[in-house]
């Protein structure tokens, strides 16, 4: 199902085809960042730190990642230093 016309789909496909791999990666990363911000805004304010990151990762990745991987990804120091 699509809400876009065939003409618009052709324009979008042509634009994507004209992008370099780096441009496509940056576009995808930007969309992921927006999704993370949207999901993060839906998590209650009292959920903080690793618990908040876990909640965001779980909502975005669901069952596509093993539980241990989600928990490990959420558990990093707040200041970003190991």
C-alpha positions in Angstrom: 0.0 0.0 0.0 1.3 3.4 -0.9 -0.1 6.9 -0.6 2.4 8.2 -3.2 1.7 8.6 -6.9 3.8 6.6 -9.4 5.3 9.9 -10.6 6.4 10.8 -7.1 7.8 7.3 -6.5 9.9 7.6 -9.7 11.3 11.0 -8.5 12.2 9.6 -5.1 13.8 6.5 -6.6 15.8 8.6 -9.0 17.0 10.8 -6.1 18.1 7.8 -4.0 19.8 6.3 -7.0 21.8 9.5 -7.5 23.0 9.6 -3.9 26.4 8.3 -3.0 26.6 5.5 -0.5 27.8 8.0 2.1 24.8 10.2 1.4 22.4 7.3 1.7 24.0 6.2 5.0 23.7 9.8 6.3 20.1 10.0 5.3 19.3 6.7 7.0 21.2 7.7 10.1 19.3 10.9 10.3 16.0 9.1 10.1 17.1 6.7 12.8 18.1 9.7 15.0 14.7 11.3 14.5 13.0 8.0 15.4 15.1 7.8 18.6 14.1 11.3 19.6 10.4 10.5 19.0 10.5 7.3 21.0 12.6 9.0 23.7 9.9 11.7 24.1 7.3 9.0 24.8 9.3 7.5 27.7 8.2 8.8 31.2 10.5 11.5 32.6 11.3 9.5 35.7 13.0 6.7 33.6 16.6 7.7 33.4 20.1 6.5 32.3 20.5 2.9 31.2 16.8 2.2 31.9 15.8 5.0 29.5 18.2 3.9 26.8 17.0 0.3 27.2 13.4 1.4 26.8 14.2 3.3 23.7 16.2 0.5 22.1 13.6 -2.1 23.0 10.8 0.0 21.4 12.8 0.6 18.3 14.4 -2.9 17.8 11.8 -5.1 19.5 12.6 -8.7 19.1 15.0 -8.2 16.2 17.9 -8.0 18.7 18.6 -10.4 21.6 17.7 -9.2 25.0 21.3 -9.3 26.2 22.4 -7.1 23.3 19.7 -4.5 24.1 20.8 -4.4 27.7 24.5 -4.2 26.8 23.9 -1.4 24.4 22.0 0.5 27.0 24.7 0.1 29.7 27.4 2.6 29.0 28.7 5.4 31.2 26.7 8.6 31.2 29.8 10.7 30.2 30.5 8.4 27.3 33.9 7.3 28.7 34.7 3.7 29.4 
